[in-house]
Amino acid sequence: MGKVIAIANQKGGVGKTTTAINLAASLAVLEKKVLIIDADPQANTTSGLNFSPEDDQKRTLYEVMIGKIDISNTLIQTEVAGLHMIPSHINLVGAEIEMLEHDNRESILKDALAQIRDNYDFIIIDCSPSLGLITVNSLTAADSVMIPVQPEFFALEGLGKLLQTIRLVQSGPNPALTIEGFVVTMFDGRTKVHNQVLGELKEHFGGMVFRSIIQRNIRLSEAPSHGKPIILYDVICNGTTNYLNLAKEVIEKNS
């Protein structure tokens, strides 16, 4: 049965989608069968993997969430061998209203994933920055949450709301939900504040902070505009090395 990891942080600009795309691609390159789900109406993961949400508006996560189609009919093969994707669309914004009348509205995604979960080693869900019903569905479907953290003090302050949401899900629809770990993104070791925040994270969360750190890297920010994960865009840059190391750490942790 595949391990389902939600990538979540309600604060924007912390490298959540970059982490989802590049962790998923790196796991696939390391010969794991991987599915990435774009659960954000902004559809940045979808476009970041070279697929336009407008290409096929009838086969996205939105249709799955409102019960229009079977989840197996939304799977797209990406350019990375072994990596499938379920795309998003702006229509997903309206799904929360349509889901309100559903008896098990927090578990719609979990129930849908049960049909295909055994086909993958890892399922990565890129969550929306909002903490609405789609994100609750993602956390309910997940075994664990990976939290990207930008090494800035405001980013640390924002963790409280996310951890509170995780606790609510643990006390309700998904008691087995755990924290996979905190991954530090956009790190610049020359900056005093970055080292300070990294130290505070380790002090507060200890072994829950991944050893693999994602360094600030211009190639990482360029890759999505070309519709490629970093490993296909620039195989020798620091970003590729960082995410491969993170993927190896995730595999080691779950073996």
N, C-alpha and C positions, 0 to 999 in steps of 0.2 A: 504493500500500500504506500502510495507516494506521500512524502512529507509536505504539508501545506504551510508555507511561510508568507505571512502578510508583511509587506513593507509599509510602515505607517509612521506618520508624524503630521500633526495638524498644522505645523508651521511650514509655510512655503519656503522654497529656495534653499532647502537643506540637502539636496541631492537624492531625494526619494526615488524619483523616476529614473535618474541616472543609475542609481544602485540597483533598482529592479531589473532594468534592461541588461546591465553589464554583469550582474551576478548570474542571471538566467543564462546569458550567452556563454559565460565562463564555465558554468556547470555543464552545459551541453558540450563544449569543447573538451571537457574532461570526461566525456563519454557517458554522461548521465542523460536519461530521457526527461525532458523538461517542458513544462507548460507555463507560459506567462499569461496572466489575466489582467487586462487593463480595466480596473474598476473605478476609473476617474473620468467623469464626463468631458474633461478637457482633452482626453485622448492623446496625450503626449507620448505615452508608451507605444501606442498604435502607429503614430507618424514616425516615431523614433526608430521603428523597425520597418520603415519603408512601405507602409500601407496607409492609404487614405481612408478615413472613416466613410467618405462619400462613395468609395468604390462599390460597396455592397451594404447598404443601410439596413438590409433585412436579416443580416446574420451577425449581429453584435451581442454584447452582453445584455443590452437593453431588452432584446427579444427573449432572452433566457429568463431574465428577472420577472417579466410580466407573463411568462408561460406561453409565449407564442411559438417557440421552436425548441427542439431538443438541443442540449448543450453540445452534443457531438457534431451537430451541423454547423457550428461556428468556428471550428478549428482551422487555423491557417498555418501552413508550413512557412517558416521564415527562411531567410538566407543562411541561417546557421543550421547545419545538420543536427537533428535531434531536438530542435527547439520549435515548439508550436506556440501559437498565440490565439487568444480570444480577444478580438478588438473591442474598443469602446466607441461611443458616439455621443454627441451632445444631447441626444434624446434621453440618455440615462438620467439627466436632471429630473425629468418628469416621472421616472420609474418609482421614486419614493412615494409619490401621491397615489399611483396606481397600486402599489403594494400594501397600502394601509388597510385595505379590507381583507387581506389574506390572513388566514388563521395563524400560520407559522411564518410570519413575515420576516423574522430575524434569521430564519433557517433556509430560505429559498436557495441561496447559492450553495450551501452545504449539501442540501438534498440533490441539487443538480450535479454537483461534483462527484457524488457517490457513484454515478454511472461510469465515470471515466478515470477515477482516481488511481485505480490499479495499473493503468497504462503508463504511469510516469513515476520517476524516482523523486522528483521535486516539482511542486506547483508553487509558483511565485505570484502573489497578488499585489499589484501596485494600487494602493488605496488612495482615495480622494483626500485632499487636505482637510475637508470638512468632516465632522464627526456625526454625520447623519445615518440614515437607515442602510445605505449602500455600504458604508464603512463598517457598521455593526454586523451586516451580513458577512463581510470579508473576515472580520475577527471571529465570528461564530464558525465560519468554515475552516479557519486556520488552526493548525496545531500550535503555532508559535508566532510571535511578532518580532521582526527585526526593525530597530529604530535608528535611522540615520540621524546623526547629530552634527551640526556645523559647530566648530569650536569657538562660539561666541557666547557671551553671558546671557543675552536675550534668548538664545536657543535653549540654554539650560533652564531658564525660567519657564519656558513653554512646555517642558516635559511633564509638569504636574498634571495638566489637563488630560494629556494622552494617557498617563498612568492611571488616572482616575477612570477614564473610559474603559481601559483594559480591566480594571477591578470590577466595574459594573458588568462587563461581559462575563467575567469569571464567576460573579455571583448570580448570574442569570443563565443565558442560553449556552455558554461554553465554559463550564467549570475547569476543564482540562487545559485551557489556554495558558501557555507559558511565554516568557520573554526569551527569544532566541539570542538576543544580545544587542548591544549598542555599537554601531559602527561610526567612527569619526570620519567625516567627509571634508573635502576642501581644506585639508590641513596644510599649513605652512610652518615648518619647524623653525623658521627664522623669526617668527612672531612670538613675542613674549606672552600675549594673551592666549594664543592657541595652545601653547605648552601649559599655561596655567589652567585652562579649561579642561584639557586632557587629563591633567593631574587630579582635578576635582572629580571628574567622571570616574576615574579609577578608584579614587578614595571612597566615593559613594556607592559604586556598583561593582567594584572589584573585578572578579573573573567574568562578569557579564559583558565587559567591554572587549570587543574583538581585538586580538593582537594586530590584525591587518588594518592598516590605516590608509585611507584614500587621500593621496596628496593632491593639492591644487594643481591642475594640469589643463592647459589650454586645449589640448587635443580632445579631452573628455567633453568640453563644451562645444567643440566643432562637430563631433561625430553625429549627433542627432539631426543636424541640418542636412546630412548626407544619407539619412535613413539607415545608419549602421551602428551596431554596437562597437565599442572601442577596439575590440579584438580584430574586427574586419577593417577598421579604418586605419589603425596604426598599431601593428602588432608589437613594435619594440618600445613604445612609450611607457612612461611610469604608470599611466592609467590602466593599461592592459595588465602590467605586472601586479598592481595593487588588487585589481578585481579577481585575477586568477588566484592570488594568495588568499583572498577572502573566500572564494569558492572552495578551495582546498580545506580551509578551516571549517567551513560549514559541513563538508563531506566528512571530515575527521570527527566533528562533533556528533554527527548523526550515524556513524558507522557502528 
